[in-house]
Each structure stands twice: as structure tokens, then as C-alpha cells.
Amino acid sequence: MNIYLALLLFSFIILLYWVITELFTFFFRLTGLPAEKARFQVISLLTGTGFTTRESEIILSSRLRRRLARITMLFGYVFNVTIVSAFINVFLSMKVIQVGHELFSFLIPLGTVALIFVFMRVPKIHAWGENLFRRLADRIFDRKESFNAVMLVDNIGSESIVQVTLRHIPEEYRGLSLAGTGLRADTGILVMLVERRGGKPTPAGADTVFEAGDKLTVFGDYQTICKTFHAREHFADD
């Protein structure tokens, strides 16, 4: 196998790994994980490196994510052992006579990589793709506007740091100050930050009154947070 064919094989496998990584990252993002955390865990699972961090607790905290992690690990093993060796055998058996044909074949995966790079890095195109993924996620999970959105940020022991987007205010908390809701005493949930109208997150105070559109950063038991705020996991932002 000459140098051109070897480069073609290498670039194609790298491209395939990249596409598979992004695909599984997308699946994990559908469960509410931020993109960077999801991508790191997917690479670890697919490559079988066994590299773990405290962030791996986020995977274990959800039955859906544990199932998806098992699928990712099994897929990565099958891909590494079977698919890659199959591609190598195919390329080794190929006989390309003309150098021009080899160069043309080599440019195909590079062109594909360039297109995907543009899709990921050009802000307007990337934003269009993000909106498309969100609409797809809404269809897959049959989400309705009556539910608020929740995104798991991190786990600290058995508790979680969570971002809740209030599409609507739970009836029992409407018009009440944070002190008047009794959230801390009744549920153990601590409201730490409030981001309002796209502004800078500010510390929540006793007199804070929830408004539709607020993004709350809260700390407490994950399931309790979801139940209290009538929230479901959503497609996470970067």
C-alpha cells in the first residue's frame, strides 16, 4: 500500500471516528448534558481508555445515561475490533494504478472534513444546526411548553447543581418572594443564581420573585428539583 492510499485510510478512519463521536455526543446532549462534558465522556467510552473524572458521576446518576453509556462502550469495542480491521483489509486489497486517481480519492474525505469543520465553526451555520437539533429533540421526547427545562451541570456527592429554565412559574410559587416559597425548608433546594432577560446571573435574594424566562442555578436533589419546578431534561446549550 503506497503513501497516498495510507493517507486516505488514515484520514477516512479519523473522519469516521469524528462523526461517530459527534453522533453519540448528540445523544448524550438529548439527556441534558452540556456539550463539552458529553463529548469528553463519549471519547472516553468509545476509545475504552478508562479515563474517569468526577464528571462520570453524571452518567451514573441517570438510568437513561447508563444505558446509553453501555451502548456506546459496546459500539466502540465492535468498531475498533471489526470495522477498522475490515477497512484496512479492503484498502490493502485495492489496486489503484494511476496516481491521479489516488489523489482524487484522497481529496474526497478531506473535502468532507472541511465541510464539517465549516458547519461546526461558522457561527451562523452552527446556530442553524443547533436549532435543528433542538427541534429534533423536542419531537423525539414529545416536549411541551407546559414543562420547564432542566440541565444537569454537575454532581457534588449525592446532590446536583442544576440550571432550570422557567417557561412558566409553578402555581404554588407565583407572586411569592423566594423566602415566602419555603423552597429551602420544604425541599432542601437552594436557589443560588438568577439570570433574567439575558443579563448577567446575579445571586438570588430572599426578596427574589420568579418570572417567566428566568434561568435559575439551583442546588439539591436532582429528582426533587425536577418535580418541584415541573421540569424535564432538555437539549443542552454549549
MIZASE-968298 format. One line per 3 residues: for each residue x, y, z of N, C-alpha, C. Coordinates in Angstrom, 1 decimal, padded with zeros to 4 digits, m for minus. Example, Ala and Ser with C-alpha at 12.3 -4.5 7.8 and 13.67 -1.06 7.14 Angstrom:
residues 2
013.2,m005.7,007.8,012.3,m004.5,007.8,013.2,m003.3,007.8 | 012.8,m002.2,007.1,013.7,m001.1,007.1,012.9,000.0,007.9;
//
This chain:
residues 238
000.9,m001.2,000.0,000.0,000.0,000.0,000.9,001.2,000.0 | 000.7,002.1,m001.0,001.6,003.3,m001.1,001.1,004.4,m000.2 | 001.9,005.5,m000.2,001.7,006.6,000.8,000.3,007.2,000.6;
m000.1,007.4,m000.7,m001.4,008.0,m000.9,m002.6,007.2,m000.3 | m002.5,005.9,m000.5,m003.6,005.0,000.0,m003.5,005.0,001.5 | m002.3,005.0,002.1,m002.2,005.0,003.5,m002.8,006.3,004.1;
m002.5,007.4,003.5,m003.1,008.7,004.0,m004.6,008.7,003.8 | m005.1,008.1,002.7,m006.5,008.0,002.5,m007.2,007.2,003.6 | m006.6,006.1,003.9,m007.1,005.2,005.0,m007.1,006.0,006.3;
m006.0,006.6,006.6,m005.9,007.3,007.9,m006.9,008.4,008.0 | m007.1,009.2,007.0,m008.0,010.4,007.0,m009.4,009.9,007.1 | m009.7,008.8,006.4,m011.1,008.3,006.4,m011.5,007.8,007.8;
m010.6,007.0,008.5,m010.9,006.5,009.8,m011.0,007.6,010.8 | m010.1,008.6,010.7,m010.3,009.8,011.6,m011.6,010.5,011.4 | m012.0,010.7,010.2,m013.3,011.3,009.9,m014.4,010.5,010.4;
m014.4,009.1,010.3,m015.4,008.3,010.8,m015.5,008.3,012.3 | m014.3,008.3,012.9,m014.3,008.4,014.4,m014.9,009.8,014.8 | m014.6,010.8,014.1,m015.1,012.1,014.5,m016.7,012.2,014.4;
m017.2,011.6,013.3,m018.6,011.6,013.0,m019.3,010.8,014.1 | m018.8,009.6,014.4,m019.4,008.7,015.5,m019.4,009.4,016.8 | m018.3,010.1,017.1,m018.2,010.9,018.4,m019.2,011.9,018.5;
m019.4,012.7,017.4,m020.4,013.7,017.4,m021.8,013.2,017.5 | m022.0,012.0,016.9,m023.4,011.4,016.9,m023.7,011.0,018.4 | m022.8,010.3,019.0,m023.1,009.9,020.4,m023.1,011.1,021.4;
m022.3,012.1,021.1,m022.4,013.3,021.9,m023.8,013.9,021.8 | m024.3,013.9,020.6,m025.7,014.4,020.4,m026.7,013.7,021.2 | m026.5,012.3,021.2,m027.5,011.5,022.0,m027.4,011.9,023.5;
m026.1,012.0,024.0,m026.0,012.4,025.4,m026.5,013.8,025.7 | m026.4,014.7,024.8,m026.9,016.0,024.9,m028.4,016.0,025.0 | m029.1,015.1,024.3,m030.5,015.0,024.4,m031.0,014.6,025.8;
m030.1,014.1,026.6,m030.4,013.7,028.0,m030.2,014.9,029.0 | m029.7,016.0,028.4,m029.5,017.2,029.3,m028.1,017.5,029.6 | m027.1,016.8,029.1,m025.7,017.1,029.4,m025.1,018.2,028.6;
m024.3,019.1,029.1,m023.7,020.1,028.3,m022.7,019.5,027.3 | m022.5,020.2,026.2,m021.8,019.6,025.1,m020.4,019.1,025.4 | m019.6,020.0,026.2,m018.2,019.7,026.5,m018.1,018.4,027.4;
m019.0,018.4,028.4,m019.0,017.2,029.3,m019.4,015.9,028.5 | m020.4,016.1,027.7,m020.9,014.9,026.9,m019.8,014.4,025.9 | m019.1,015.3,025.3,m018.1,014.9,024.3,m016.9,014.2,025.0;
m016.5,014.7,026.1,m015.4,014.1,026.8,m015.7,012.7,027.3 | m016.9,012.5,027.8,m017.3,011.2,028.3,m017.5,010.2,027.1 | m018.0,010.7,026.0,m018.1,009.9,024.8,m016.8,009.4,024.2;
m015.8,010.3,024.2,m014.5,009.9,023.7,m013.9,008.8,024.6 | m014.1,009.0,025.9,m013.6,008.0,026.9,m014.2,006.7,026.7 | m015.5,006.7,026.5,m016.3,005.5,026.3,m015.9,004.7,025.0;
m015.9,005.5,023.9,m015.6,004.9,022.6,m014.2,004.3,022.5 | m013.2,005.0,023.1,m011.9,004.6,023.0,m011.5,003.5,024.0 | m012.3,003.4,025.0,m012.0,002.4,026.1,m010.8,002.7,026.9;
m010.5,004.0,027.0,m009.3,004.4,027.7,m009.5,004.2,029.3 | m010.7,004.2,029.7,m010.9,004.1,031.2,m010.6,005.4,031.9 | m010.5,006.5,031.2,m010.2,007.8,031.8,m011.5,008.3,032.5;
m011.5,008.4,033.8,m012.7,008.8,034.5,m012.4,010.1,035.3 | m013.4,010.9,035.5,m013.3,012.1,036.4,m014.6,012.1,037.2 | m014.7,013.1,038.1,m015.9,013.3,038.9,m017.1,013.4,038.0;
m016.9,013.9,036.8,m018.0,014.1,035.9,m018.7,012.8,035.5 | m018.0,011.7,035.6,m018.6,010.4,035.3,m019.8,010.1,036.2 | m019.8,010.7,037.4,m021.0,010.6,038.2,m022.2,011.0,037.6;
m022.1,012.0,036.7,m023.3,012.5,036.0,m023.9,011.4,035.1 | m023.0,010.5,034.5,m023.5,009.4,033.7,m024.3,008.4,034.6 | m023.7,008.1,035.8,m024.2,007.1,036.7,m025.5,007.6,037.3;
m025.8,008.9,037.4,m026.9,009.4,038.1,m028.2,009.2,037.4 | m028.2,008.8,036.1,m029.4,008.7,035.3,m029.4,007.3,034.7 | m030.6,006.6,034.8,m030.7,005.2,034.2,m030.6,005.3,032.7;
m031.1,006.4,032.1,m031.1,006.5,030.6,m029.6,006.7,030.2 | m028.8,007.5,030.9,m027.4,007.7,030.5,m026.6,006.5,030.7 | m026.9,005.7,031.8,m026.2,004.4,032.0,m026.4,003.5,030.8;
m027.6,003.4,030.3,m027.9,002.5,029.2,m027.2,003.0,028.0 | m027.3,004.3,027.7,m026.6,004.9,026.6,m025.1,004.7,026.7 | m024.5,004.8,027.9,m023.1,004.5,028.1,m022.7,003.1,027.7;
m023.6,002.1,028.1,m023.3,000.7,027.8,m023.3,000.5,026.3 | m024.3,001.2,025.6,m024.4,001.0,024.1,m023.1,001.7,023.5 | m022.7,002.8,024.0,m021.5,003.5,023.5,m020.3,002.6,023.6;
m020.1,002.0,024.8,m018.9,001.2,025.0,m018.9,000.0,024.1 | m020.1,m000.7,024.0,m020.1,m001.9,023.1,m019.9,m001.5,021.7 | m020.5,m000.4,021.2,m020.3,000.1,019.9,m018.8,000.4,019.6;
m018.2,001.1,020.6,m016.8,001.4,020.4,m015.9,000.1,020.3 | m016.2,m000.9,021.1,m015.4,m002.1,021.0,m015.6,m002.8,019.7 | m016.9,m002.9,019.2,m017.2,m003.5,017.9,m016.5,m002.8,016.8;
m016.6,m001.4,016.9,m016.0,m000.6,015.8,m014.5,m000.8,015.8 | m013.8,m000.7,016.9,m012.4,m000.9,017.0,m011.9,m002.2,016.5 | m012.6,m003.3,016.9,m012.1,m004.6,016.5,m012.5,m005.0,015.1;
m013.7,m004.7,014.7,m014.2,m005.2,013.5,m014.2,m004.2,012.3 | m014.8,m003.1,012.5,m014.9,m002.1,011.4,m013.5,m001.6,010.9 | m012.7,m001.2,011.8,m011.4,m000.7,011.4,m010.6,m001.8,010.6;
m010.5,m003.0,011.2,m009.8,m004.1,010.5,m010.4,m004.4,009.1 | m011.7,m004.3,009.0,m012.4,m004.5,007.7,m011.9,m003.5,006.7 | m011.9,m002.2,007.1,m011.5,m001.1,006.2,m010.0,m001.3,005.8;
m009.2,m001.8,006.7,m007.8,m002.0,006.4,m007.7,m003.1,005.4 | m008.4,m004.2,005.5,m008.4,m005.3,004.6,m008.8,m004.8,003.2 | m009.9,m004.0,003.2,m010.4,m003.5,001.9,m009.4,m002.7,001.2;
m008.8,m001.7,001.9,m007.8,m000.8,001.3,m006.5,m001.6,000.9 | m006.1,m002.6,001.7,m005.0,m003.4,001.3,m005.2,m004.2,000.0 | m006.4,m004.6,m000.2,m006.7,m005.4,m001.4,m007.0,m004.5,m002.7;
m007.1,m003.2,m002.5,m007.3,m002.3,m003.6,m006.0,m002.1,m004.4 | m006.2,m002.0,m005.7,m005.0,m001.7,m006.6,m005.4,m000.5,m007.4 | m004.8,000.6,m007.0,m005.0,001.8,m007.7,m003.8,002.1,m008.6;
m004.0,002.1,m009.9,m002.8,002.2,m010.8,m002.4,003.7,m011.0 | m003.3,004.5,m011.2,m002.9,005.9,m011.6,m002.9,006.8,m010.3 | m001.8,007.5,m010.3,m001.6,008.4,m009.1,m002.7,009.5,m009.1;
m003.2,009.9,m010.2,m004.3,010.9,m010.3,m005.5,010.4,m009.6 | m005.8,009.1,m009.8,m007.0,008.6,m009.1,m006.8,008.5,m007.6 | m005.6,008.2,m007.2,m005.3,008.2,m005.8,m005.4,009.6,m005.1;
m004.9,010.6,m005.8,m005.1,011.9,m005.3,m006.5,012.4,m005.2 | m007.3,012.0,m006.2,m008.7,012.3,m006.2,m009.4,011.6,m005.0 | m009.1,010.4,m004.8,m009.7,009.7,m003.7,m009.3,010.3,m002.4;
m008.1,010.7,m002.3,m007.6,011.3,m001.0,m008.3,012.6,m000.7 | m008.7,013.4,m001.8,m009.3,014.7,m001.6,m010.8,014.6,m001.1 | m011.4,013.5,m001.4,m012.8,013.3,m001.0,m013.0,013.4,000.5;
m012.3,012.6,001.3,m012.5,012.7,002.8,m012.0,014.0,003.3 | m011.0,014.6,002.7,m010.5,015.9,003.2,m011.6,017.0,002.9 | m012.2,016.9,001.8,m013.3,017.8,001.5,m014.5,017.7,002.4;
m014.8,016.4,002.8,m015.8,016.2,003.8,m015.5,016.8,005.1 | m014.2,016.6,005.5,m013.8,017.1,006.8,m013.9,018.6,006.8 | m013.5,019.3,005.7,m013.6,020.7,005.6,m015.0,021.2,005.7;
m016.0,020.5,005.1,m017.4,020.9,005.1,m017.9,020.8,006.6 | m017.5,019.7,007.3,m018.0,019.5,008.6,m017.4,020.6,009.5 | m016.1,020.9,009.3,m015.4,021.9,010.0,m016.1,023.3,009.9;
m016.5,023.6,008.7,m017.2,024.8,008.4,m018.6,024.8,009.2 | m019.3,023.7,009.1,m020.5,023.6,009.8,m020.4,023.8,011.3 | m019.3,023.3,011.9,m019.1,023.4,013.3,m018.6,024.8,013.8;
m017.8,025.4,012.9,m017.1,026.6,013.3,m017.7,028.0,012.9 | m018.4,028.0,011.8,m019.1,029.2,011.3,m020.3,029.5,012.2 | m020.3,030.6,012.9,m021.4,030.8,013.9,m022.8,030.7,013.4;
m023.1,031.3,012.2,m024.4,031.3,011.7,m024.9,029.8,011.3 | m024.0,029.1,010.7,m024.3,027.8,010.3,m024.4,026.9,011.5 | m023.5,027.1,012.5,m023.6,026.3,013.7,m024.9,026.5,014.4;
m025.3,027.8,014.5,m026.5,028.2,015.2,m027.7,027.5,014.5 | m027.7,027.5,013.2,m028.8,026.8,012.4,m028.9,025.3,012.8 | m027.7,024.7,012.8,m027.6,023.3,013.2,m028.1,023.0,014.6;
m027.8,023.9,015.5,m028.2,023.8,016.9,m029.8,023.9,017.0 | m030.3,024.8,016.3,m031.8,024.9,016.3,m032.5,023.7,015.7 | m031.9,023.2,014.6,m032.4,022.0,014.0,m032.4,020.8,015.0;
m031.3,020.7,015.8,m031.1,019.6,016.8,m032.2,019.8,017.9 | m032.4,021.0,018.3,m033.4,021.2,019.4,m034.8,020.8,018.9 | m035.1,021.2,017.7,m036.4,020.8,017.2,m036.6,019.3,017.1;
m035.5,018.6,016.7,m035.5,017.2,016.6,m035.6,016.6,018.0 | m034.9,017.2,019.0,m035.0,016.7,020.4,m036.4,016.8,020.9 | m037.1,018.0,020.6,m038.5,018.2,021.0,m039.4,017.1,020.5;
m039.2,016.7,019.2,m040.0,015.7,018.6,m039.8,014.4,019.2 | m038.5,014.0,019.5,m038.2,012.7,020.0,m038.8,012.5,021.4 | m038.7,013.6,022.2,m039.1,013.5,023.6,m040.5,014.0,023.8;
m041.2,014.5,022.7,m042.5,015.0,022.8,m042.7,016.0,023.9 | m041.8,017.0,023.8,m041.8,018.0,024.9,m042.9,019.0,024.6 | m043.4,019.5,025.7,m044.5,020.5,025.6,m044.1,021.7,026.4;
m044.6,022.9,026.0,m044.2,024.1,026.7,m044.7,024.2,028.1 | m045.6,023.3,028.5,m046.1,023.3,029.9,m045.0,022.9,030.9 | m044.0,022.2,030.4,m042.9,021.8,031.3,m041.7,022.8,031.2;
m041.1,023.0,032.4,m039.9,023.8,032.4,m038.8,022.9,032.0 | m037.6,023.5,031.7,m036.4,022.8,031.2,m035.4,022.7,032.2 | m034.7,021.6,032.4,m033.7,021.4,033.4,m032.4,020.9,032.7;
m031.3,021.4,033.1,m030.0,020.9,032.6,m029.1,020.6,033.8 | m028.6,019.4,033.8,m027.7,019.0,034.9,m026.3,019.6,034.6 | m025.8,020.3,035.6,m024.4,021.0,035.4,m023.3,020.1,036.0;
m023.6,019.7,037.3,m022.5,018.9,037.9,m023.1,018.2,039.1 | m022.5,017.1,039.6,m022.9,016.4,040.8,m021.8,016.7,041.9 | m022.3,016.9,043.1,m021.4,017.1,044.3,m022.0,016.1,045.3;
m021.3,014.9,045.4,m021.8,013.9,046.3,m023.1,013.4,045.8 | m024.1,013.3,046.6,m025.5,012.9,046.2,m026.3,014.0,045.7 | m025.8,015.3,045.8,m026.6,016.4,045.3,m026.1,016.9,044.0;
m026.9,017.8,043.4,m026.6,018.2,042.0,m026.7,019.7,041.9 | m025.9,020.3,041.0,m026.0,021.7,040.6,m026.8,021.6,039.2 | m027.9,022.3,039.2,m028.8,022.2,038.0,m029.2,023.6,037.6;
m029.4,023.8,036.3,m029.9,025.0,035.7,m031.4,024.8,035.3 | m032.3,025.5,035.8,m033.7,025.4,035.5,m034.1,026.6,034.7 | m034.7,026.4,033.5,m035.3,027.5,032.7,m036.8,027.5,032.9;
m037.3,028.6,033.5,m038.7,028.7,033.8,m039.5,029.2,032.6 | m040.1,028.3,031.9,m041.0,028.7,030.8,m042.3,029.2,031.4 | m042.7,028.6,032.6,m043.8,029.1,033.3,m043.5,029.0,034.8;
m044.2,029.7,035.7,m043.9,029.7,037.1,m044.9,028.7,037.7 | m044.4,027.7,038.5,m045.2,026.8,039.2,m046.3,027.5,040.0 | m047.5,027.1,039.9,m048.6,027.8,040.5,m048.4,028.1,042.0;
m047.8,027.2,042.7,m047.6,027.4,044.2,m046.5,028.5,044.5 | m045.8,028.9,043.5,m044.7,029.9,043.8,m045.0,031.3,043.1 | m046.1,031.4,042.4,m046.4,032.6,041.7,m046.6,033.8,042.6;
m045.9,034.9,042.3,m046.1,036.1,043.1,m045.4,036.1,044.5 | m044.8,035.0,044.8,m044.1,034.9,046.1,m042.6,035.2,046.0 | m042.1,035.8,047.1,m040.7,036.0,047.2,m040.0,034.7,047.5;
m038.7,034.6,047.2,m038.0,033.3,047.5,m038.2,032.9,048.9 | m038.1,033.8,049.8,m038.3,033.5,051.3,m039.7,032.9,051.5 | m040.7,033.5,050.8,m042.1,033.0,051.0,m042.4,031.7,050.4;
m041.6,031.2,049.5,m041.8,029.9,048.8,m041.5,028.8,049.8 | m040.6,029.0,050.7,m040.2,027.9,051.6,m039.5,026.8,050.9 | m038.8,027.1,049.8,m038.1,026.0,049.0,m037.0,025.4,049.8;
m036.2,026.2,050.5,m035.1,025.6,051.2,m035.6,024.7,052.4 | m036.6,025.2,053.1,m037.0,024.4,054.3,m037.8,023.2,053.9 | m038.7,023.3,052.8,m039.6,022.2,052.4,m039.0,021.2,051.5;
m038.0,021.6,050.7,m037.5,020.6,049.7,m036.0,020.5,049.8 | m035.3,021.4,050.5,m033.8,021.3,050.6,m033.2,021.9,049.4 | m033.9,022.6,048.5,m033.4,023.2,047.3,m032.9,024.6,047.6;
m031.6,024.8,047.2,m031.0,026.2,047.3,m031.0,026.8,046.0 | m031.7,028.0,045.9,m031.6,028.8,044.6,m030.4,029.7,044.8 | m029.4,029.5,043.9,m028.1,030.3,044.1,m028.1,031.5,043.2;
m028.4,031.3,041.9,m028.3,032.4,040.9,m029.5,032.6,040.1 | m029.8,033.8,039.6,m030.9,034.0,038.7,m030.4,034.8,037.5 | m030.6,034.3,036.3,m030.3,035.0,035.1,m031.6,035.5,034.5;
m031.7,036.8,034.3,m033.0,037.3,033.8,m032.8,038.2,032.5 | m033.7,037.9,031.5,m033.7,038.6,030.3,m032.3,038.7,029.6 | m031.6,037.6,029.7,m030.3,037.5,029.1,m029.2,038.3,029.8;
m029.5,038.8,030.9,m028.4,039.6,031.7,m027.5,038.7,032.4 | m026.6,039.3,033.2,m025.6,038.6,034.0,m026.3,037.9,035.1 | m025.9,036.6,035.4,m026.5,035.9,036.6,m026.2,036.7,037.9;
m027.2,036.8,038.7,m027.0,037.5,040.0,m027.4,036.6,041.1 | m026.8,036.8,042.3,m027.2,036.0,043.4,m028.7,036.1,043.8 | m029.4,035.0,044.1,m030.8,035.1,044.5,m030.9,035.6,045.9;
m031.8,036.5,046.2,m032.0,037.0,047.5,m033.4,036.6,048.1 | m033.6,036.9,049.3,m034.9,036.5,050.0,m036.1,037.1,049.3 | m035.9,038.3,048.7,m037.0,039.0,048.1,m037.1,038.8,046.6;
m036.3,037.8,046.1,m036.4,037.5,044.6,m037.7,036.9,044.3 | m038.4,037.4,043.3,m039.7,036.8,042.8,m039.4,036.2,041.4 | m039.8,034.9,041.2,m039.6,034.3,040.0,m040.4,034.9,038.8;
m039.8,035.0,037.7,m040.5,035.5,036.5,m040.3,034.5,035.3 | m041.3,034.4,034.4,m041.2,033.5,033.3,m040.0,033.9,032.5 | m039.2,033.0,032.1,m038.0,033.2,031.3,m036.7,033.2,032.1;
m036.9,033.2,033.5,m035.7,033.2,034.4,m034.9,031.9,034.2 | m033.6,032.0,034.3,m032.8,030.8,034.3,m032.2,030.7,035.7 | m032.6,029.7,036.5,m032.1,029.5,037.9,m031.0,028.5,038.0;
m030.0,028.8,038.7,m029.0,027.9,039.1,m029.3,027.4,040.5 | m029.6,026.1,040.7,m030.1,025.7,042.0,m029.2,024.4,042.4 | m029.3,024.2,043.7,m028.5,023.0,044.2,m029.4,022.2,045.1;
m029.4,020.9,044.9,m030.2,020.0,045.7,m030.3,018.6,045.0 | m031.3,017.8,045.5,m031.5,016.5,044.9,m032.1,016.7,043.5 | m031.5,016.0,042.5,m031.9,016.2,041.1,m033.4,015.9,040.9;
m033.8,014.8,041.3,m035.2,014.4,041.1,m036.2,015.3,041.8 | m035.8,015.8,043.0,m036.7,016.7,043.7,m036.8,018.0,043.0 | m035.6,018.5,042.4,m035.6,019.7,041.6,m036.6,019.6,040.4;
m036.5,018.5,039.7,m037.3,018.3,038.5,m038.8,018.3,038.9 | m039.1,017.6,040.0,m040.5,017.5,040.5,m041.0,018.9,041.0 | m040.2,019.6,041.7,m040.6,020.9,042.3,m040.9,021.9,041.3;
m040.0,022.0,040.2,m040.2,023.0,039.2,m040.9,022.5,038.0 | m041.5,021.3,038.1,m042.2,020.7,036.9,m041.4,020.7,035.7 | m040.2,020.2,035.8,m039.2,020.3,034.7,m038.8,019.0,034.2;
m038.4,019.0,032.9,m037.8,017.9,032.2,m036.5,018.2,031.6 | m035.7,017.2,031.4,m034.4,017.4,030.7,m034.6,018.0,029.3 | m033.6,018.8,028.9,m033.7,019.4,027.6,m032.4,019.4,026.9;
m032.4,019.7,025.6,m031.2,019.7,024.8,m030.3,020.8,025.2 | m029.1,020.4,025.8,m028.2,021.4,026.5,m027.5,022.3,025.5 | m027.4,023.5,026.0,m026.6,024.5,025.2,m025.1,024.4,025.5;
m024.3,024.9,024.6,m022.9,024.9,024.8,m022.5,025.8,025.9;
//
